[in-house]
Structure formats: structure tokens, C-alpha cells
Amino acid sequence: MRAHVDSDVCAGHGDCVATCGTVFTLTDDGYAEAIADEIPLAAVESVRAAAEHCPEHAINIDEG
């Protein structure tokens, strides 16, 4: 499972970082990015919550 942040859509609210800082971080430009190649099992639910609550719907989850 992987998470991707659409940089064209992200507005830098930082909600994903607050929800799951082990998978998301803010870049120097203030936008979110996924920092984990594979989402750790312990973070799956918080990544799903981050995607669900993203105000811009910029987070995509690849279940493959």
C-alpha cells in the first residue's frame, strides 16, 4: 500500500501531517508529500483517515 499526494491539488493545510506524521510531511514550500515508500501496517488506518479528511482531496491511496 502506498500513498501519493497530488502536488497540483495540495494547498498545504497540513492536516495529513497532523493525522499521520509517519507517512506525510510538509516540503520546504509548505505542501504535503508522502515520505514512506510503503505504508507501515500500523499507519494504514491513519493514512486512510488523512485521505478522507484532506480538504483538497489531494491524497490517493494505491492498495496494490
Secondary structure, DSSP 8 states (H G I E B T S, - for coil): -EEEE-TTT-----HHHHH-TTTEEE-TTS-EEE--SS--GGGHHHHHHHHHH-TT--EEEE--
